[in-house]
Amino acid sequence: MTDPDLISLFVEPLEGPGLSYMITGGVASVIYGDPRFTRDWDVVMALPDDAIPALESAFDPAAFYVPPSETLQQETAARRGDTST
């Protein structure tokens, strides 16, 4: 089983500002009853442009890498099909 403290390193900063996310991967499969041998977990976020500052400030930059806001804006625009940014 994955150490819950490891997951809380990511979940607590996301929940503080109310960012939308879901956890997927092997850990999520096991929780929902599908046995897996892997213990990976992935975090998927819904990240509108107005939530980017909250994501940037949620994590200590000395301990975590968060891409620059320009990169996040370009990536979210590309996912929406918006090529104007």
C-alpha positions, 0 to 999 in steps of 0.5 A: 500500500502506498504511504498516505503521507506521500499522497498527502504531500500532493493532495493537501496543497491542492485541496487548500485552494480548492483545485479540482483533481483526481488520482488515477493509476495503480493505487486508485485501481486497488482502492476501487477493487481492481487488483494491480501489482503497480503502486503508481499514482497519477494526478489529473487536474482541471486547470482553468486559467484563473486557477493557475496562480493558486497552483503556483502558490500551493507548492513550496518552490524549494521542494516542488517544481511547478511549470511557469504560468506561461507554460501552464497557460499554453498547455491549457489553451492547447487542450481547449484547442485555443491557439491564440496564446 
